[in-house]
Amino acid sequence: MVKEAKPLLATPSSQPGIRLQDASVSAWAPCSLRVSLSAGWGGEDVTQGVPRVPQGELPYTLSLSAMLQSPHGIDRVLSNCSLTPLSYTAGNRTTAQVSLAEAPPWDRDVELLVYYAEPHKPSAVLEVGLPGAEPGSLMGDPAVMVTLLPSLPEAVPGQSPAGEFIFLLDRSGSMECPMDSRDRAPLRIDSAKETLVLLLKSLPLGCYFNIYGFGSQFESFYPQSVGYTQQTMAESLQRVQQLQADLGGTEILAPLRAIYRSPCRDGHPRQLFVFTDGEVGNTQDVIAEVQRHRGAHRCFSFGIGEGASTALALQSLKRALQPAVTGISLRWDLPPGMEAALLGRGPEPPDTAVGGVTLQYRIQDQTYKETLQFPLQPQDGDRLPVHRLAAKSLLLELEGAVDTGSEGDRRRALETSLSSGVVCSLTAYVGVDTERRQPVQGPLVRRDIPLIAFGAAPRMRKMGRFLAANSSAPMAMSCSASVPMAWARGFSAVSMDCAMACDFDDSSDVSEPAPEESPLLRLVSLQNADGSWDLDPQLAAALGVSETDARGRIPSKDVAPGVWATVLAVVWLHGRAAGQRDEWELLEAKAVGWVRGQAGPQLSECLEAANTLLGCSVGPAVFGL
């Protein structure tokens, strides 16, 4: 139940129902959905002192039966737990049911991966209004949801110049803390600088970029974003190496506003990457600022701390390089007297009436048009997911106006939230006695429910908060590829207090030597903006061979030194740094694209000679041979 904001009261229920809101739902791949029921908490460890017993003595169990429905069709369902066979309840396979075959082990989350049969097929779902709701209101009228997941072409690094990439880096004092508790662990600022190098090397020629640093104040490399060339890349890399954690506190709102005030460039969608290790005091203001500009950019944020992943930032960049969908238009084809509006009531359609909708959009230079028809007989049901998604979209728009003091928008937001059951900043959930159907009164009662013992109490990780902003206004359905977490050096959502993480003895006169530069970073730092490498002593040293061997093994006098050097670098990446593929995948693809345009028929000969020199066995498929 949603009521106007008051203190939350709740008591445990003996048989709680699992709703979709209780699960973690995310896109796992472009054609699938991931539903996760967590075995723990994503925040602070609230289980300290709770008794732990063997699994056979737990006073609770879990049974799960999922009813799946999608106009895109259900292809299959996978899980990390044992499932019953998938049972289709409709001949067209748009509805299905699946259950847990047995109680799952309590040492893992329960995950369901739902794969769609036709994920790129447009669909329209018409839903009847809430019985008893006022006609003409959001919940009282029928609602239609149109969904489309365009089949976007894979981005080809080095061949997709469109885009503006802005990197916003935390340079507050806490960035001088080590990444983790290991001896000689790299500093957070040094790890951030390494990731910036990899990101800069992975950008395509012809795009625009800029780098901001923030603390109590902020500064940028350039007054406006500049074109990505060999000169601007080299200049920026030199300035990145000189960055220090010397800007004081963690004030992120001012640089965000400065970035949003700068005009966007036509044909270059703005992508903002935020790297920070601190928590800000005005979190809601920061989130609201990002949301206000969600129609003009995408924002990716990464926490810097223990258990982090540089690969996460690189894979996010890979997604950001995908071409943008632009020029979106929607045209309705409805019977006379009916109209499609967020709020509005039209005449009742006849039983045989059908509606139509045409969605048109552009990807790069190609225009696409999708037209579909749907019956105008709404689906019955009491859950009303389409209405609630519409209410959520409306509330996101209204809450921005509420902050400016609009009483009419405040009243409309409150009414929408109460009627739809979708919580907003003006309402809160309250505990309800399901038998008496009355709010629970009295103080909170704590009851410790035993947890399973795994030999030792599980250690919970405190996770920081991510900022998130879509590239377009809120829609009823969103689907994008998820980025898997690779636990390596770099970035994560972990937030640590610097006073706890940095416990140094100021009386010591002996400073530990800086961590040695990684071989991968040493090689990557030598790459040119167009993806190539130069044949010089620095490259030979990074490859672990002598300059004499590097120059003497050129397979033919017709092979340019730059082509030979780039083939050597690509072979080294596959042969010596395969475990860090997520970090070099984009810049390697840019290098391969450059080589294929320069090498000609000697490419196979170069690959064979490079494998011999470096002792590798990289196949011709790497170069598209």
C-alpha positions as CSV (number, residue, x, y, z in Angstrom):
1,M,0.0,0.0,0.0
2,V,1.3,3.5,-0.8
3,K,0.3,6.4,1.4
4,E,1.5,10.0,1.9
5,A,5.0,9.9,3.4
6,K,4.9,8.8,7.0
7,P,7.1,6.5,9.2
8,L,7.3,2.9,7.9
9,L,5.8,0.2,10.1
10,A,6.1,-3.5,9.4
11,T,5.9,-6.9,11.0
12,P,7.1,-10.2,9.5
13,S,4.6,-12.3,7.6
14,S,4.6,-16.1,7.9
15,Q,4.2,-16.7,4.1
16,P,5.3,-13.6,2.2
17,G,4.4,-13.4,-1.5
18,I,7.3,-12.7,-3.8
19,R,6.4,-9.8,-6.1
20,L,8.4,-8.6,-9.1
21,Q,9.4,-5.5,-7.1
22,D,11.2,-7.8,-4.6
23,A,13.5,-9.2,-7.3
24,S,16.4,-7.7,-9.1
25,V,15.5,-7.4,-12.8
26,S,18.0,-6.5,-15.4
27,A,18.9,-7.0,-19.1
28,W,21.4,-9.9,-19.3
29,A,21.9,-9.8,-23.0
30,P,20.0,-8.1,-25.9
31,C,17.5,-11.0,-26.2
32,S,17.1,-12.0,-22.5
33,L,16.0,-10.9,-19.1
34,R,17.7,-11.7,-15.8
35,V,15.5,-12.0,-12.6
36,S,17.4,-12.5,-9.4
37,L,16.1,-13.2,-5.8
38,S,19.0,-12.3,-3.6
39,A,20.1,-14.5,-0.7
40,G,21.5,-11.5,1.1
41,W,21.3,-7.7,1.4
42,G,22.9,-5.2,-1.0
43,G,23.6,-2.7,1.7
44,E,25.3,-2.8,5.2
45,D,25.6,-6.0,7.0
46,V,22.5,-6.2,9.2
47,T,23.0,-9.9,10.1
48,Q,25.6,-9.5,12.8
49,G,24.5,-11.4,15.8
50,V,21.8,-13.3,14.0
51,P,22.1,-17.1,14.9
52,R,23.3,-19.5,12.2
53,V,22.1,-23.1,12.0
54,P,22.6,-26.0,9.6
55,Q,20.5,-25.9,6.4
56,G,18.3,-28.8,7.6
57,E,17.3,-26.8,10.7
58,L,16.2,-23.6,8.9
59,P,12.7,-22.6,9.9
60,Y,11.8,-21.5,6.4
61,T,12.1,-22.6,2.8
62,L,11.6,-21.2,-0.7
63,S,9.3,-22.4,-3.4
64,L,9.0,-20.4,-6.6
65,S,6.6,-20.6,-9.5
66,A,7.0,-18.0,-12.3
67,M,4.3,-17.2,-14.8
68,L,6.0,-15.6,-17.8
69,Q,4.2,-13.6,-20.5
70,S,5.6,-11.6,-23.4
71,P,4.4,-10.7,-26.9
72,H,7.9,-11.5,-28.1
73,G,7.5,-15.2,-27.2
74,I,9.3,-17.2,-24.6
75,D,12.1,-19.2,-26.1
76,R,13.7,-20.8,-23.0
77,V,14.5,-20.3,-19.3
78,L,17.8,-21.1,-17.7
79,S,18.7,-20.9,-14.0
80,N,21.6,-21.6,-11.6
81,C,19.1,-23.8,-9.7
82,S,17.1,-26.9,-10.8
83,L,13.9,-26.1,-12.7
84,T,10.9,-28.0,-13.8
85,P,10.4,-28.3,-17.6
86,L,9.1,-25.1,-19.2
87,S,5.3,-25.4,-19.7
88,Y,3.7,-23.3,-22.4
89,T,0.2,-22.2,-21.6
90,A,-0.5,-20.6,-25.1
91,G,-0.1,-22.1,-28.5
92,N,1.9,-19.1,-29.8
93,R,4.4,-19.6,-26.8
94,T,3.7,-16.1,-25.5
95,T,2.9,-17.4,-22.0
96,A,4.7,-20.1,-20.0
97,Q,5.2,-21.4,-16.5
98,V,8.3,-22.7,-14.7
99,S,9.0,-23.6,-11.1
100,L,11.9,-24.5,-8.9
101,A,12.2,-28.3,-8.9
102,E,13.5,-28.3,-5.3
103,A,14.4,-25.8,-2.6
104,P,17.5,-24.0,-3.6
105,P,20.8,-23.9,-1.6
106,W,21.0,-20.8,0.5
107,D,24.6,-19.9,-0.5
108,R,23.6,-18.2,-3.7
109,D,21.1,-16.0,-5.4
110,V,18.3,-17.6,-7.3
111,E,18.6,-16.5,-10.9
112,L,16.3,-17.0,-13.9
113,L,17.4,-16.1,-17.4
114,V,14.4,-15.6,-19.7
115,Y,15.2,-15.7,-23.4
116,Y,12.8,-14.1,-25.9
117,A,12.0,-15.8,-29.2
118,E,11.6,-12.6,-31.2
119,P,13.1,-9.8,-29.2
120,H,13.3,-7.3,-32.1
121,K,9.7,-7.7,-33.1
122,P,7.6,-4.6,-32.2
123,S,4.6,-5.2,-30.0
124,A,1.6,-3.3,-28.5
125,V,-0.2,-4.4,-25.4
126,L,-3.6,-2.8,-24.5
127,E,-4.7,-3.0,-20.9
128,V,-8.1,-2.2,-19.3
129,G,-8.2,0.5,-16.6
130,L,-8.6,-0.1,-12.9
131,P,-12.2,-0.9,-12.0
132,G,-13.6,1.8,-9.8
133,A,-11.0,4.4,-10.8
134,E,-12.3,7.8,-12.0
135,P,-12.9,7.9,-15.8
136,G,-10.5,10.2,-17.5
137,S,-7.7,9.5,-15.0
138,L,-4.5,7.7,-15.6
139,M,-5.6,4.5,-13.8
140,G,-9.2,4.7,-15.1
141,D,-8.7,4.7,-18.8
142,P,-7.2,1.9,-20.9
143,A,-3.5,2.1,-21.6
144,V,-1.4,0.9,-24.4
145,M,2.3,0.1,-24.3
146,V,4.3,0.0,-27.6
147,T,7.8,-1.7,-27.3
148,L,10.6,-2.0,-29.8
149,L,14.2,-3.2,-29.4
150,P,16.0,-2.1,-32.6
151,S,18.6,-4.5,-33.9
152,L,21.6,-2.2,-33.6
153,P,24.7,-3.1,-35.6
154,E,27.8,-3.9,-33.6
155,A,30.1,-0.9,-33.2
156,V,33.3,-1.3,-35.2
157,P,36.1,0.5,-33.2
158,G,37.9,3.0,-35.4
159,Q,35.0,3.2,-37.9
160,S,32.3,4.9,-35.7
161,P,33.5,8.5,-35.3
162,A,30.3,9.9,-34.0
163,G,30.2,10.7,-30.3
164,E,31.3,13.1,-27.6
165,F,33.0,11.4,-24.6
166,I,33.5,13.4,-21.4
167,F,35.4,11.8,-18.5
168,L,34.8,13.3,-15.1
169,L,37.4,12.2,-12.6
170,D,37.4,12.6,-8.8
171,R,40.6,14.3,-7.7
172,S,39.7,14.8,-4.0
173,G,42.2,14.1,-1.3
174,S,40.8,10.6,-0.6
175,M,42.0,9.5,-4.1
176,E,45.5,9.3,-2.5
177,C,44.4,6.2,-0.6
178,P,45.5,2.8,-1.8
179,M,43.0,0.7,-3.8
180,D,42.9,-2.0,-1.1
181,S,44.6,-3.4,2.0
182,R,47.4,-5.2,0.1
183,D,51.0,-4.2,0.6
184,R,52.1,-1.7,-2.1
185,A,48.6,-1.6,-3.5
186,P,48.3,1.1,-6.2
187,L,46.7,4.5,-5.3
188,R,43.2,5.2,-6.4
189,I,44.3,8.2,-8.4
190,D,47.0,6.0,-10.2
191,S,44.5,3.3,-11.0
192,A,42.1,6.0,-12.4
193,K,44.9,7.4,-14.5
194,E,45.6,4.0,-16.0
195,T,42.0,3.5,-16.9
196,L,41.9,6.9,-18.5
197,V,44.8,5.9,-20.7
198,L,43.0,2.8,-21.9
199,L,39.8,4.8,-22.5
200,L,41.6,7.4,-24.5
201,K,43.5,4.9,-26.6
202,S,40.1,3.1,-27.4
203,L,38.3,6.2,-28.8
204,P,37.7,6.4,-32.6
205,L,39.3,9.1,-34.8
206,G,36.9,11.9,-35.5
207,C,35.0,11.8,-32.2
208,Y,35.1,14.6,-29.6
209,F,36.3,14.3,-26.0
210,N,37.2,16.2,-22.8
211,I,38.5,15.4,-19.3
212,Y,37.3,17.1,-16.1
213,G,38.7,16.8,-12.6
214,F,36.7,17.8,-9.5
215,G,37.1,18.2,-5.8
216,S,36.1,21.4,-3.9
217,Q,36.6,23.0,-7.3
218,F,36.9,21.7,-10.8
219,E,39.0,22.1,-14.0
220,S,39.0,20.7,-17.5
221,F,41.7,19.9,-20.1
222,Y,39.9,22.1,-22.7
223,P,37.2,24.8,-22.6
224,Q,35.1,22.7,-24.9
225,S,35.3,19.2,-26.2
226,V,38.0,18.8,-28.9
227,G,38.3,16.5,-31.9
228,Y,40.2,13.3,-31.3
229,T,43.5,13.4,-33.2
230,Q,47.0,12.2,-32.7
231,Q,48.0,15.6,-31.4
232,T,45.1,16.0,-28.9
233,M,45.4,12.4,-27.7
234,A,49.2,12.8,-27.1
235,E,48.6,16.1,-25.3
236,S,45.9,14.6,-23.1
237,L,47.9,11.5,-22.2
238,Q,50.8,13.7,-21.1
239,R,48.4,15.8,-18.9
240,V,46.8,12.6,-17.5
241,Q,50.2,11.4,-16.2
242,Q,50.5,14.7,-14.3
243,L,47.1,14.5,-12.5
244,Q,47.2,14.5,-8.7
245,A,44.5,14.2,-6.0
246,D,44.9,17.8,-5.1
247,L,41.4,19.4,-5.4
248,G,40.1,19.0,-1.9
249,G,36.6,17.7,-1.2
250,T,34.0,15.9,-3.3
251,E,31.7,18.5,-4.9
252,I,30.4,16.9,-8.1
253,L,27.3,19.1,-8.8
254,A,29.2,22.2,-10.1
255,P,31.2,20.3,-12.8
256,L,28.1,18.5,-13.8
257,R,26.2,21.7,-14.4
258,A,29.2,23.1,-16.3
259,I,29.2,20.1,-18.6
260,Y,25.4,20.3,-19.2
261,R,25.7,24.0,-19.9
262,S,28.1,23.4,-22.8
263,P,26.2,22.8,-26.1
264,C,26.0,19.3,-27.5
265,R,27.4,18.7,-31.0
266,D,25.1,17.7,-33.8
267,G,25.6,14.1,-34.8
268,H,27.8,13.3,-31.8
269,P,25.7,11.9,-28.9
270,R,27.1,12.9,-25.5
271,Q,28.4,10.1,-23.2
272,L,29.5,11.0,-19.7
273,F,31.8,8.8,-17.6
274,V,32.0,9.6,-13.9
275,F,34.8,8.1,-11.6
276,T,34.6,8.8,-7.9
277,D,35.5,7.2,-4.6
278,G,33.5,9.4,-2.3
279,E,29.9,10.0,-1.1
280,V,28.5,13.5,-1.7
281,G,26.2,15.2,0.8
282,N,23.7,16.4,-1.9
283,T,23.1,13.1,-3.5
284,Q,19.5,13.8,-4.5
285,D,20.5,17.1,-6.2
286,V,23.2,15.3,-8.2
287,I,20.8,12.6,-9.3
288,A,18.1,15.1,-10.2
289,E,20.6,17.1,-12.2
290,V,21.6,14.1,-14.2
291,Q,17.9,13.1,-14.7
292,R,17.0,16.5,-16.0
293,H,19.4,16.0,-18.9
294,R,18.7,12.4,-19.6
295,G,17.3,13.2,-23.0
296,A,20.6,14.7,-24.2
297,H,23.2,12.3,-22.9
298,R,24.0,9.0,-21.2
299,C,25.8,8.9,-17.8
300,F,28.0,6.0,-16.7
301,S,29.3,6.1,-13.1
302,F,32.0,4.0,-11.5
303,G,33.1,3.7,-7.9
304,I,36.8,3.5,-7.2
305,G,37.8,1.1,-4.4
306,E,38.5,-2.5,-3.4
307,G,37.4,-5.3,-5.6
308,A,37.3,-3.2,-8.7
309,S,37.3,-3.7,-12.5
310,T,38.9,-1.6,-15.2
311,A,37.2,-3.9,-17.7
312,L,33.8,-2.6,-16.5
313,A,34.7,0.9,-17.8
314,L,36.0,-0.4,-21.1
315,Q,33.0,-2.6,-21.7
316,S,30.7,0.4,-20.9
317,L,32.7,2.4,-23.5
318,K,32.1,-0.4,-26.0
319,R,28.3,0.0,-25.5
320,A,28.7,3.8,-25.7
321,L,30.3,3.4,-29.2
322,Q,27.1,1.8,-30.6
323,P,25.3,4.0,-33.1
324,A,22.5,6.1,-31.6
325,V,18.8,5.8,-32.6
326,T,17.6,9.2,-33.7
327,G,14.6,10.9,-35.4
328,I,12.1,8.8,-33.4
329,S,8.5,9.4,-34.4
330,L,5.2,7.7,-33.5
331,R,2.0,7.8,-35.6
332,W,-1.3,6.3,-34.5
333,D,-4.0,4.9,-36.7
334,L,-7.2,4.6,-34.7
335,P,-11.0,4.5,-35.4
336,P,-12.8,7.9,-35.7
337,G,-13.5,9.5,-32.4
338,M,-10.5,7.9,-30.6
339,E,-7.1,9.4,-29.8
340,A,-4.0,8.2,-28.1
341,A,-3.1,10.5,-25.1
342,L,-1.6,10.0,-21.7
343,L,-4.8,11.2,-20.1
344,G,-8.1,11.4,-22.0
345,R,-11.2,9.2,-22.5
346,G,-12.6,8.3,-25.9
347,P,-15.6,6.3,-27.1
348,E,-15.9,2.6,-26.5
349,P,-14.5,0.8,-29.6
350,P,-16.6,-2.0,-31.3
351,D,-15.5,-5.6,-30.6
352,T,-13.9,-5.9,-34.0
353,A,-12.0,-2.6,-34.0
354,V,-8.3,-2.6,-34.5
355,G,-5.7,0.1,-34.0
356,G,-2.4,0.7,-35.7
357,V,0.8,2.4,-34.8
358,T,3.9,3.3,-36.9
359,L,7.3,3.8,-35.3
360,Q,10.0,5.5,-37.4
361,Y,13.6,6.1,-36.5
362,R,17.1,6.4,-37.9
363,I,20.4,4.5,-37.2
364,Q,23.3,6.3,-38.8
365,D,22.2,7.1,-42.4
366,Q,19.5,4.4,-42.7
367,T,15.8,5.0,-41.9
368,Y,13.6,2.2,-40.4
369,K,9.8,2.0,-40.2
370,E,7.9,-0.5,-38.1
371,T,4.1,-0.7,-38.4
372,L,1.8,-3.0,-36.4
373,Q,-1.8,-3.5,-35.7
374,F,-3.4,-4.5,-32.5
375,P,-7.0,-5.3,-31.3
376,L,-8.7,-2.6,-29.3
377,Q,-10.1,-5.0,-26.7
378,P,-8.1,-4.4,-23.5
379,Q,-6.6,-7.3,-21.6
380,D,-8.3,-8.0,-18.2
381,G,-6.2,-8.3,-15.1
382,D,-5.7,-6.9,-11.7
383,R,-1.9,-6.2,-11.8
384,L,-2.0,-3.5,-14.4
385,P,1.7,-3.4,-15.2
386,V,1.2,-1.1,-18.2
387,H,-0.6,1.5,-16.2
388,R,1.9,1.4,-13.4
389,L,4.8,1.8,-15.9
390,A,3.0,4.8,-17.3
391,A,2.5,6.1,-13.8
392,K,6.2,5.7,-13.1
393,S,7.1,7.6,-16.3
394,L,4.6,10.4,-15.4
395,L,5.9,10.7,-11.8
396,L,9.5,11.0,-13.1
397,E,8.4,14.1,-15.0
398,L,6.3,15.5,-12.3
399,E,8.9,15.2,-9.5
400,G,11.2,17.6,-11.3
401,A,8.4,20.2,-11.3
402,V,7.6,19.5,-7.7
403,D,11.1,20.7,-6.7
404,T,10.3,24.1,-8.3
405,G,7.3,24.6,-6.0
406,S,4.4,23.9,-8.5
407,E,1.4,23.1,-6.3
408,G,-0.6,21.7,-9.2
409,D,2.1,19.3,-10.2
410,R,2.6,18.3,-6.5
411,R,-1.1,17.4,-6.2
412,R,-1.1,15.6,-9.5
413,A,2.0,13.6,-8.5
414,L,0.5,12.7,-5.1
415,E,-2.8,11.6,-6.7
416,T,-1.0,9.5,-9.3
417,S,1.2,7.8,-6.8
418,L,-1.7,6.9,-4.4
419,S,-4.0,5.7,-7.2
420,S,-1.4,3.6,-9.0
421,G,0.6,2.2,-6.0
422,V,3.8,3.5,-7.4
423,V,5.9,5.2,-4.7
424,C,7.4,8.7,-5.3
425,S,9.2,11.3,-3.2
426,L,5.8,12.4,-1.7
427,T,4.6,9.0,-0.6
428,A,6.0,5.9,1.3
429,Y,5.1,2.3,1.8
430,V,3.5,1.4,5.1
431,G,3.1,-2.1,6.6
432,V,-0.4,-3.5,6.4
433,D,-1.9,-6.4,8.3
434,T,-3.1,-8.6,5.4
435,E,-5.8,-10.3,7.4
436,R,-7.4,-7.1,8.9
437,R,-6.4,-5.0,5.9
438,Q,-5.4,-2.2,8.3
439,P,-2.0,-0.4,8.7
440,V,0.1,-1.9,11.5
441,Q,0.2,0.2,14.6
442,G,2.9,0.3,17.3
443,P,6.6,0.2,17.4
444,L,8.8,-1.9,15.2
445,V,9.4,-5.4,16.5
446,R,12.8,-7.1,15.7
447,R,12.8,-10.8,15.2
448,D,16.1,-12.6,14.4
449,I,15.5,-15.4,11.8
450,P,18.4,-17.9,11.7
451,L,20.7,-17.9,8.7
452,I,22.4,-20.9,7.3
453,A,25.9,-21.6,8.6
454,F,28.6,-22.0,5.9
455,G,31.4,-22.6,8.3
456,A,31.8,-18.9,9.0
457,A,29.4,-15.9,8.8
458,P,29.4,-14.5,5.4
459,R,31.1,-11.2,5.0
460,M,28.9,-8.5,3.4
461,R,30.3,-5.9,1.2
462,K,29.1,-2.4,1.6
463,M,28.1,-1.1,-1.9
464,G,28.0,2.5,-2.9
465,R,25.3,4.1,-5.0
466,F,25.4,4.4,-8.7
467,L,24.1,7.3,-10.7
468,A,22.1,6.3,-13.7
469,A,20.5,8.2,-16.5
470,N,19.0,6.9,-19.7
471,S,19.7,8.4,-23.1
472,S,16.1,9.2,-23.7
473,A,13.0,10.1,-21.7
474,P,11.5,7.3,-19.6
475,M,9.8,4.6,-21.5
476,A,7.6,1.7,-20.5
477,M,10.2,-0.9,-21.5
478,S,14.0,-0.7,-21.7
479,C,16.4,-3.3,-22.7
480,S,20.2,-3.0,-23.1
481,A,23.1,-5.4,-22.7
482,S,24.4,-5.8,-19.2
483,V,28.1,-5.6,-18.5
484,P,29.6,-8.5,-16.5
485,M,31.9,-7.6,-13.6
486,A,35.5,-8.8,-13.9
487,W,37.1,-8.7,-10.5
488,A,40.5,-7.1,-11.3
489,R,42.1,-3.8,-10.7
490,G,40.1,-0.6,-11.6
491,F,36.7,0.4,-10.5
492,S,33.7,-0.9,-8.6
493,A,30.8,0.4,-6.5
494,V,32.7,0.0,-3.2
495,S,33.0,3.2,-1.1
496,M,35.6,3.4,1.7
497,D,36.3,6.0,4.3
498,C,39.8,7.4,3.7
499,A,40.5,7.7,7.3
500,M,40.0,3.9,7.6
501,A,41.7,2.9,4.4
502,C,44.8,5.1,4.9
503,D,46.5,4.4,8.2
504,F,50.1,5.6,7.7
505,D,52.8,6.3,10.1
506,D,53.9,9.9,9.4
507,S,57.1,9.4,11.4
508,S,58.4,7.0,8.8
509,D,61.1,8.5,6.5
510,V,61.1,5.5,4.2
511,S,58.7,5.6,1.3
512,E,57.7,2.5,-0.5
513,P,58.6,2.4,-4.2
514,A,55.7,3.0,-6.7
515,P,54.1,0.0,-8.2
516,E,55.8,-1.0,-11.5
517,E,53.9,-0.1,-14.6
518,S,52.0,-3.1,-16.1
519,P,53.4,-4.6,-19.4
520,L,50.0,-4.1,-21.0
521,L,49.8,-0.4,-20.1
522,R,53.4,0.0,-21.3
523,L,52.5,-1.3,-24.7
524,V,49.1,0.5,-24.9
525,S,50.7,3.9,-24.1
526,L,52.7,3.7,-27.3
527,Q,49.7,3.3,-29.6
528,N,48.8,6.1,-32.0
529,A,45.4,7.6,-32.3
530,D,44.7,5.8,-35.6
531,G,45.3,2.4,-33.9
532,S,48.9,1.9,-35.2
533,W,52.2,1.5,-33.5
534,D,55.6,2.9,-34.5
535,L,58.6,0.6,-34.9
536,D,61.0,2.1,-32.3
537,P,63.1,1.0,-29.3
538,Q,60.2,1.7,-26.9
539,L,58.0,-0.8,-28.7
540,A,60.7,-3.4,-28.8
541,A,61.2,-3.1,-25.1
542,A,57.5,-3.4,-24.4
543,L,57.4,-6.5,-26.5
544,G,60.4,-8.0,-24.7
545,V,62.6,-8.3,-27.8
546,S,65.6,-6.4,-29.0
547,E,65.3,-3.6,-31.5
548,T,67.7,-5.5,-33.8
549,D,65.4,-8.5,-33.9
550,A,62.3,-6.4,-34.3
551,R,63.7,-4.6,-37.3
552,G,65.6,-7.6,-38.7
553,R,62.5,-9.9,-38.8
554,I,60.4,-7.7,-41.1
555,P,59.2,-10.4,-43.6
556,S,59.6,-8.2,-46.7
557,K,61.0,-4.9,-47.8
558,D,57.5,-4.1,-49.1
559,V,56.1,-4.1,-45.6
560,A,55.9,-0.7,-44.0
561,P,57.5,-0.5,-40.5
562,G,54.3,0.7,-39.0
563,V,52.3,-2.2,-40.3
564,W,54.9,-4.7,-39.0
565,A,55.0,-2.9,-35.6
566,T,51.2,-3.0,-35.3
567,V,51.0,-6.7,-36.2
568,L,53.6,-7.4,-33.5
569,A,51.6,-5.5,-31.0
570,V,48.3,-7.2,-31.8
571,V,50.0,-10.7,-31.7
572,W,51.5,-9.7,-28.3
573,L,48.1,-8.7,-26.9
574,H,46.6,-12.1,-27.9
575,G,49.5,-14.1,-26.8
576,R,50.7,-12.4,-23.6
577,A,47.7,-10.5,-22.3
578,A,44.7,-12.7,-23.2
579,G,43.4,-12.6,-19.7
580,Q,42.9,-8.8,-19.9
581,R,41.0,-8.9,-23.2
582,D,38.2,-6.8,-21.9
583,E,40.7,-4.0,-21.3
584,W,42.3,-4.0,-24.8
585,E,39.5,-5.3,-27.0
586,L,38.5,-1.9,-28.3
587,L,42.0,-0.6,-29.1
588,E,43.0,-3.9,-30.6
589,A,40.0,-3.7,-33.0
590,K,41.1,-0.2,-34.0
591,A,44.6,-1.6,-34.7
592,V,43.3,-4.5,-36.8
593,G,41.1,-2.1,-38.8
594,W,44.1,0.1,-39.5
595,V,46.3,-2.9,-40.5
596,R,43.8,-4.4,-42.9
597,G,43.6,-1.1,-44.7
598,Q,47.4,-0.8,-45.0
599,A,49.0,-4.2,-45.1
600,G,47.7,-5.6,-48.4
601,P,48.6,-9.2,-49.4
602,Q,51.6,-9.3,-47.0
603,L,49.4,-9.5,-43.9
604,S,49.5,-13.4,-43.7
605,E,53.3,-13.3,-44.0
606,C,53.6,-10.6,-41.3
607,L,51.4,-12.7,-39.0
608,E,53.6,-15.8,-39.4
609,A,56.8,-13.9,-38.8
610,A,55.3,-12.2,-35.7
611,N,54.3,-15.5,-34.2
612,T,57.8,-16.8,-34.8
613,L,59.5,-13.8,-33.2
614,L,57.2,-13.6,-30.2
615,G,56.7,-17.4,-29.7
616,C,52.9,-17.1,-30.1
617,S,50.4,-19.0,-32.1
618,V,47.8,-16.3,-33.0
619,G,45.4,-17.5,-35.7
620,P,44.6,-15.7,-39.0
621,A,41.0,-15.1,-37.9
622,V,42.2,-12.3,-35.6
623,F,43.0,-10.2,-38.7
624,G,40.0,-11.4,-40.6
625,L,42.0,-13.7,-42.9
